[in-house]
Amino acid sequence: MSDYFRNLNVVKLLFTNVLLTTGLVSAEENLGKTSYLQVCSACHGVDGNGLQIQGAEGFPPLSGSLWLKGDADRVAQIILHGLQGRIYVKGKKYDQVMPQQGSLTDETAVAVINYVRTEFGGEKGGYNIDDFKKARASSKNRSTQWTEKELLSRYPLQRPESPIKHLLMRSYTGDWAKIPDFKAMQEDAIEEEHDGYISLKKINKKENFGLMWVGEIEITKEGDHVFEINADDGAKLYINGEVVAQAKADNSEKKLKNGKVKLKPGLHKFRLDYFQKKGNKGISIKYREPGLNWFWLSESTKKPEAEVKVVIDLTPKDGQVRMYNNFIKGSSARTMGVGYPLGNNIAFSTEHCNLDLIWKGDFISAGRHWTKRGQGFEDPASEVVVSPSQGVAWSDATGSKLLNAQLNGIQTDEIGSPTFGYTIADNIQVRDSFISSSDSLERTISINTDKMQTVTFKVADSGEQQENNIVIGKLKIALPETAKITKNGKSHFVTLDLEKGTNKLNLTYSWTK
């Protein structure tokens, strides 16, 4: 036994003694509760909410966990053989070792199983000694602790309760090129979807059919809710009668679409239209509540608790700037993500010393890189992300020779806002900083040179020039009235006649409706 678990067992004994001596637990109380407090509560908490350890991942909660629901043999096997390696409980990763408790008597083990399942899992009791003996016999040859993958392949977790209530599926037959008006048509059949999940399981047809699911979705948090649908051939989502998201059949358009709607707690009208023409069939839908928690609403792509994406929301909420030095989708390999107060966010390439991305709203989740060793690129937590320009932004007076930038360092102010310092063309020092407001993001580029010279700065790789503004989709980049703006291909440049000393270029990034 490691020193860690020796110390943990001492803590368990001391904790149990305190409970007994203070009268919180008496000898007459239920054997399951008493045994739980003595054996389990030091890790999982008296209230089943788990325990956090400073500098470590802590121990998982039992209260409300899907691990306690369904087949009670899953809990029995953990007691008999323990559990090791990564597991996910209520969407959070844990990696502590659960020692086996096979030395418990059958009577005590059964009492603990029934106690935790009824007290923390909302399940009925009824697990008996014969059940436990069968569980013990079924794994009698096992000599190692269970892993999550092994255990859940044998005892899969139950699906969470769907927030969609009173769900009906209406089916139609027809050959359409786009989603028809199902409300104006007579359905072939109506099916009740008691589990509240969108599914094609009951559909035996392979082509030329349509479906309309109607029901109510129960919302628990007030704010913006994001819905994402993916369909082959096409789908359209309505909330309270308004179109929120759609995946169209036209191959020139993406079949993956996000939509956002502001909702209050309570029941809201839900409708999802889907049609299948030819080829592969499939539909998935999920939604994200305020705070970046995703929930699958479709059965075919639902994820069990063990596979829920870990979300660590870095959106600033205390007036302080948050920085995220990791891989961000759409930016270069070396990037500093910056989340400013008031909902402005950027990805600044420290490789090219350039503003790669800008977006409004939530910042980013660190769950992918802080829990999975940094694999892959994380998406910004917004539906609208604009890339002003990519690669090297600086060139000589003619715009034909690129001036590579070299990052010197990053300085932060009292709220954590960074200033990026870099050198271009050996003798030009640049300080690049941003100030966030509710309406815009103000960028100041201070350029210091020891001689008069002319350089060119790329403002945008695309967009439309409107007087001294460059408009890229919903993003407007405002330049000074005196700026010398030129265009080469689709890109927009500003020519800077630098004086000896410090020169400044001010840009304002704002969003149009």
C-alpha positions in Angstrom: 0.0 0.0 0.0 1.4 3.4 -0.9 2.0 6.1 1.7 -0.8 8.1 0.1 -3.4 5.4 0.9 -1.9 4.7 4.3 -2.4 8.4 5.1 -5.9 8.3 3.5 -6.9 5.4 5.7 -5.7 7.3 8.8 -7.9 10.2 7.7 -10.9 7.8 7.3 -10.4 6.4 10.8 -10.1 9.9 12.4 -13.1 11.1 10.4 -15.2 8.2 11.5 -14.2 8.6 15.1 -15.3 12.3 15.0 -18.7 11.3 13.6 -19.2 8.6 16.2 -18.1 10.7 19.2 -20.2 13.7 18.2 -23.3 11.6 17.9 -23.9 12.1 14.2 -23.8 8.4 13.8 -25.2 5.9 16.3 -24.8 2.1 16.5 -28.5 1.7 16.0 -28.5 3.4 12.6 -28.7 1.6 9.3 -25.8 -0.7 8.6 -25.4 0.6 5.1 -25.2 4.2 6.3 -22.8 3.4 9.2 -20.6 1.3 6.9 -20.6 4.0 4.2 -19.5 6.7 6.8 -16.8 4.4 8.1 -15.4 3.1 4.7 -16.4 5.5 1.9 -17.2 9.0 3.2 -13.5 10.1 3.6 -13.3 10.1 -0.2 -16.8 10.6 -1.4 -18.1 12.8 1.4 -20.8 12.4 4.0 -23.3 14.0 1.5 -22.0 12.0 -1.5 -20.7 15.1 -3.2 -17.1 14.0 -3.3 -14.0 15.7 -1.9 -11.6 18.1 -3.5 -7.9 18.0 -2.8 -5.7 21.0 -3.3 -3.4 20.4 -6.2 -5.1 17.2 -7.2 -8.2 16.0 -9.1 -10.0 14.9 -5.9 -12.5 12.1 -5.6 -15.7 11.8 -7.6 -19.2 12.5 -6.3 -21.8 9.8 -5.9 -24.8 12.1 -5.6 -26.6 12.3 -8.9 -24.1 10.1 -10.7 -25.2 7.8 -13.4 -22.7 5.2 -12.1 -25.2 4.4 -9.3 -28.2 4.0 -11.7 -29.3 0.9 -13.6 -27.6 -2.4 -12.9 -26.5 -2.6 -9.2 -23.8 -5.2 -10.2 -21.7 -2.3 -11.5 -21.4 -1.0 -8.0 -20.8 -4.5 -6.6 -17.9 -5.1 -9.0 -16.3 -1.8 -8.0 -16.5 -2.9 -4.3 -15.1 -6.3 -5.1 -12.2 -5.3 -7.4 -11.8 -1.5 -7.2 -11.4 0.9 -10.1 -8.3 2.5 -11.7 -7.5 5.0 -14.4 -9.4 7.8 -15.9 -13.2 8.0 -15.4 -15.8 10.7 -16.1 -18.4 11.4 -13.5 -21.0 14.2 -14.2 -18.9 15.5 -17.0 -15.7 15.8 -15.0 -12.5 13.7 -15.3 -11.1 11.9 -12.2 -8.0 9.7 -12.1 -7.7 8.5 -8.5 -7.4 4.8 -7.6 -10.5 3.3 -5.9 -9.2 0.4 -3.7 -11.1 -2.8 -3.7 -13.3 -3.4 -0.7 -13.6 -7.2 -1.1 -12.9 -7.8 2.5 -16.3 -6.5 3.5 -18.8 -9.2 4.5 -21.5 -9.9 2.0 -24.1 -8.5 4.4 -22.2 -5.2 4.8 -21.4 -4.9 1.0 -25.1 -5.3 0.1 -26.1 -2.8 2.8 -23.7 -0.2 1.3 -24.8 -0.9 -2.2 -28.5 -0.3 -1.3 -27.6 2.7 0.8 -25.6 4.6 -1.9 -28.0 3.7 -4.7 -31.1 4.9 -2.8 -29.5 7.9 -1.0 -27.4 9.3 -3.8 -28.7 7.6 -7.0 -32.5 7.8 -6.5 -32.8 4.1 -7.1 -34.9 1.6 -5.2 -33.2 -0.9 -2.9 -33.8 -4.6 -3.2 -30.2 -5.8 -4.0 -29.7 -8.9 -1.9 -27.0 -11.3 -0.8 -27.7 -13.8 -3.5 -27.3 -11.0 -6.1 -23.9 -10.1 -4.6 -22.7 -13.7 -4.5 -23.5 -14.1 -8.2 -21.6 -10.9 -8.9 -18.6 -12.2 -6.9 -18.7 -15.5 -8.8 -18.9 -13.9 -12.2 -15.6 -12.1 -11.6 -13.9 -14.6 -9.4 -10.9 -15.0 -11.7 -10.3 -11.3 -11.9 -7.0 -10.3 -10.3 -6.8 -6.6 -11.3 -8.9 -3.5 -10.7 -11.5 -2.5 -13.3 -10.9 0.2 -15.8 -13.7 2.4 -17.0 -13.8 0.9 -20.5 -13.9 -2.7 -19.2 -16.6 -2.0 -16.6 -18.9 0.1 -18.9 -18.7 -2.4 -21.7 -20.2 -4.9 -19.2 -22.6 -2.5 -17.4 -23.3 0.5 -19.7 -24.5 3.7 -18.1 -28.1 4.7 -18.4 -28.9 7.6 -20.7 -29.6 10.9 -19.0 -33.2 12.1 -18.9 -33.9 14.1 -22.0 -35.0 17.7 -21.5 -37.5 17.2 -24.4 -41.0 16.4 -23.0 -44.1 15.1 -24.7 -42.2 14.3 -27.9 -44.2 13.1 -31.0 -42.7 12.0 -34.3 -44.8 12.5 -37.5 -43.7 10.7 -40.6 -44.3 11.6 -44.3 -43.6 10.2 -47.7 -42.3 12.3 -50.7 -39.6 13.2 -53.1 -38.4 16.6 -52.1 -35.3 18.8 -53.0 -35.7 20.8 -49.8 -37.6 20.7 -46.6 -41.4 20.9 -47.3 -44.0 22.5 -45.1 -44.9 19.4 -43.1 -47.6 21.3 -41.2 -49.6 21.6 -44.5 -49.4 17.8 -45.2 -51.1 14.7 -43.9 -48.8 12.5 -42.0 -48.5 8.8 -42.7 -48.1 7.9 -39.0 -47.6 9.4 -35.5 -45.3 7.8 -33.0 -44.8 8.8 -29.3 -41.1 9.1 -28.4 -41.4 8.4 -24.7 -37.6 8.8 -24.0 -37.5 12.3 -25.5 -34.6 11.6 -27.9 -34.5 12.3 -31.6 -33.9 9.0 -33.4 -34.3 7.3 -36.7 -34.5 3.8 -35.2 -38.2 3.3 -36.0 -37.7 4.4 -39.6 -37.2 1.4 -42.0 -37.2 3.6 -45.2 -33.9 4.5 -46.8 -35.0 7.4 -49.1 -37.9 9.8 -49.9 -39.3 10.4 -46.5 -39.7 13.2 -44.0 -40.1 13.5 -40.3 -41.4 16.2 -37.9 -40.7 16.0 -34.2 -42.8 18.2 -32.0 -42.7 18.6 -28.2 -41.5 20.9 -25.4 -38.0 21.4 -24.2 -37.4 22.2 -20.5 -34.8 24.9 -19.9 -33.2 25.3 -16.5 -30.9 28.3 -17.1 -31.7 31.8 -18.3 -29.6 33.2 -21.2 -28.4 32.3 -24.7 -28.8 28.7 -25.7 -26.9 27.4 -28.7 -28.3 24.6 -30.8 -26.3 22.6 -33.3 -27.8 20.3 -36.0 -26.1 18.1 -38.5 -28.3 16.3 -41.1 -28.3 14.4 -44.3 -30.2 15.6 -46.3 -31.7 18.6 -44.5 -33.2 19.7 -41.2 -34.6 22.8 -39.6 -35.1 23.5 -35.9 -37.8 25.7 -34.5 -38.0 27.0 -30.9 -41.2 28.8 -29.9 -42.1 28.9 -33.6 -38.9 30.7 -34.7 -36.2 29.1 -36.9 -33.0 28.7 -34.7 -30.8 26.4 -36.8 -30.9 24.6 -40.1 -28.9 22.2 -42.2 -29.8 22.5 -45.8 -29.7 19.9 -48.6 -27.8 22.1 -51.0 -24.3 20.7 -51.2 -22.8 24.2 -51.6 -23.7 24.8 -48.0 -22.4 23.2 -44.9 -24.7 20.6 -43.4 -23.7 21.7 -39.9 -25.2 24.8 -38.4 -25.3 26.6 -35.1 -28.1 28.8 -33.9 -28.6 30.8 -30.7 -31.7 31.8 -28.9 -32.3 33.6 -25.6 -34.5 31.5 -23.3 -35.9 31.7 -19.8 -36.4 28.7 -17.4 -39.5 26.7 -18.2 -41.0 24.7 -21.1 -40.6 26.0 -24.7 -42.1 24.7 -27.9 -39.7 22.4 -29.8 -40.0 21.3 -33.4 -37.5 19.6 -35.7 -38.1 19.0 -39.4 -36.0 16.5 -41.3 -36.1 15.0 -44.8 -34.2 12.3 -46.5 -33.9 12.1 -50.3 -31.2 9.5 -51.3 -27.9 8.2 -50.0 -26.9 8.2 -46.4 -29.4 9.1 -43.8 -28.7 10.6 -40.4 -29.5 13.5 -38.0 -27.9 14.7 -34.8 -28.8 17.6 -32.6 -27.3 19.0 -29.4 -27.5 22.2 -27.4 -25.3 24.2 -25.1 -26.6 26.0 -22.0 -25.0 29.2 -20.8 -21.7 28.1 -19.3 -20.7 25.9 -22.2 -22.4 22.6 -21.1 -23.4 20.6 -24.1 -26.3 18.1 -24.1 -27.1 15.6 -26.9 -30.7 15.5 -27.9 -30.4 12.8 -30.6 -30.0 9.1 -29.8 -27.6 8.1 -32.5 -24.9 10.5 -31.3 -25.6 10.8 -27.6 -22.6 10.4 -25.4 -22.7 8.5 -22.0 -21.5 10.2 -18.9 -18.1 8.6 -19.3 -17.6 10.3 -22.6 -18.9 13.8 -21.9 -16.7 16.6 -23.1 -14.9 18.2 -20.2 -15.6 21.9 -20.2 -13.3 24.4 -18.4 -14.9 27.8 -19.3 -12.2 30.6 -19.4 -14.6 33.4 -20.2 -13.7 36.4 -18.0 -16.3 37.1 -15.3 -14.3 39.2 -12.8 -13.1 42.1 -14.9 -9.7 40.4 -15.4 -8.3 39.4 -18.8 -7.8 35.7 -19.3 -5.0 34.3 -21.5 -4.9 30.8 -23.1 -1.5 29.8 -24.6 -2.5 26.7 -26.7 -3.8 25.4 -30.0 -6.8 27.4 -31.2 -8.6 26.3 -34.4 -8.1 28.8 -37.2 -4.9 30.2 -35.9 -1.2 29.3 -36.2 0.6 26.6 -34.2 1.9 29.1 -31.7 -0.9 31.3 -30.5 -2.0 33.3 -27.5 -5.7 33.4 -27.0 -6.9 36.5 -25.0 -10.4 36.8 -23.5 -11.1 40.4 -22.5 -13.9 41.7 -20.3 -17.1 42.8 -22.1 -17.0 39.8 -24.4 -14.2 40.6 -26.8 -11.7 37.8 -27.7 -8.7 37.4 -29.9 -6.2 34.8 -31.0 -2.8 36.5 -31.5 -0.3 34.5 -33.5 3.0 34.7 -31.6 4.6 32.9 -34.6 3.8 35.7 -37.0 3.0 38.5 -34.5 -0.4 39.0 -36.1 -4.1 39.1 -35.1 -5.3 35.8 -36.5 -8.9 35.6 -35.1 -11.4 37.8 -33.3 -14.8 36.9 -31.9 -17.5 38.2 -29.6 -19.1 36.5 -26.6 -17.8 33.5 -24.7 -14.0 33.0 -24.8 -12.9 29.3 -24.9 -12.9 26.0 -23.0 -9.6 24.7 -21.7 -11.0 21.2 -21.2 -9.4 19.6 -24.2 -5.8 20.7 -23.5 -5.9 20.8 -19.7 -7.2 17.2 -19.4 -6.1 15.4 -22.5 -2.4 16.2 -22.8 -2.9 19.0 -25.4 -4.1 17.0 -28.5 -5.9 18.9 -31.2 -7.1 22.4 -31.7 -9.9 23.9 -29.6 -12.7 26.0 -31.3 -13.4 29.5 -30.0 -16.6 29.4 -27.9 -18.6 31.5 -30.4 -20.7 31.0 -33.5 -19.2 34.0 -35.2 -15.4 34.0 -35.6 -13.6 36.3 -38.1 -10.0 36.0 -39.3 -8.8 39.5 -40.3 -5.5 38.3 -41.7 -3.2 35.3 -41.6 0.6 34.9 -41.8 3.1 37.8 -41.9 1.4 41.2 -41.9 4.4 43.5 -42.5 6.2 44.2 -45.8 8.4 46.9 -47.4 7.3 50.1 -49.1 6.4 48.2 -52.3 4.5 45.5 -50.5 6.6 42.9 -52.3 9.1 41.9 -49.6 7.8 40.4 -46.4 9.3 41.7 -43.1 9.3 38.7 -40.7 8.4 39.6 -37.1 10.2 38.2 -34.1 8.4 38.2 -30.7 10.4 39.7 -27.9 8.0 39.2 -25.0 4.6 39.9 -23.6 3.9 42.4 -20.8 0.6 42.6 -18.8 -1.1 45.4 -17.0 -3.0 45.4 -13.7 -6.0 43.5 -15.2 -3.8 41.1 -17.1 -4.2 42.7 -20.5 -1.2 41.9 -22.7 1.0 44.1 -24.8 2.9 42.1 -27.5 6.4 43.3 -28.2 8.1 42.3 -31.4 10.8 43.3 -33.8 10.5 43.7 -37.6 13.2 44.4 -40.2 15.9 44.4 -37.4 15.5 48.1 -36.5 11.8 48.5 -36.0 10.3 47.8 -32.5 6.6 47.3 -32.2 4.3 47.3 -29.2 0.8 45.8 -30.0 -2.0 46.2 -27.5 -5.9 46.1 -27.2 -8.5 47.8 -25.0 -12.0 46.2 -24.7 -15.2 48.2 -24.5 -18.8 47.0 -24.8 -19.0 48.2 -28.4 -15.5 47.6 -29.8 -11.9 46.4 -29.4 -9.4 49.3 -29.8 -6.0 48.2 -31.1 -2.9 50.4 -30.8 0.2 49.5 -32.7 3.2 51.6 -31.5 6.1 51.5 -34.0 9.5 52.8 -33.0 12.3 53.3 -35.6 15.7 54.9 -35.6 15.2 56.4 -39.1 12.6 57.6 -41.6 11.3 54.7 -43.7 8.1 53.4 -45.3 6.5 50.0 -44.5 3.2 48.3 -45.4 0.8 46.7 -43.0 -1.8 44.1 -44.1 -5.1 44.9 -42.4 -7.3 42.2 -43.9 -7.0 39.3 -46.3 -10.5 40.0 -47.6 -13.5 42.2 -47.2 -15.1 45.3 -48.7 -13.7 48.8 -48.3 -16.2 51.4 -47.2 -14.4 54.7 -47.0 -11.9 54.2 -44.2 -13.5 51.0 -43.0 -12.8 47.4 -44.0 -15.9 45.2 -43.6 -15.5 41.4 -43.3 -18.9 39.8 -42.7 -20.2 41.2 -39.4 -16.8 42.6 -38.5 -15.9 46.3 -39.2 -12.3 47.5 -39.0 -12.1 51.3 -38.8 -8.8 53.0 -39.7 -7.7 56.6 -39.2 -9.0 59.1 -41.8 -5.5 59.8 -42.9 -4.7 56.1 -43.5 -3.3 55.3 -47.0 -5.4 52.2 -47.9 -4.5 50.1 -50.9 -5.7 46.8 -52.3 -3.8 43.9 -53.8 -6.0 41.1 -55.0 -8.5 40.6 -52.1 -6.2 41.9 -49.4 -6.3 45.4 -47.9 -3.1 47.2 -46.9 -2.2 50.5 -45.2 1.1 52.3 -46.1 2.9 53.9 -43.2 5.5 56.6 -43.7 7.4 56.3 -40.5 9.2 59.2 -38.8 12.2 58.7 -36.6 11.0 57.8 -33.1 7.5 56.6 -32.2 4.7 56.3 -34.6 1.2 54.9 -34.0 -1.5 53.1 -35.9 -4.9 52.9 -34.3 -7.5 50.4 -35.5 -11.0 49.8 -34.1 -12.7 46.4 -34.4 -16.5 46.4 -33.9 -19.5 44.2 -34.8 -22.4 45.1 -37.1 -25.9 43.6 -36.7 
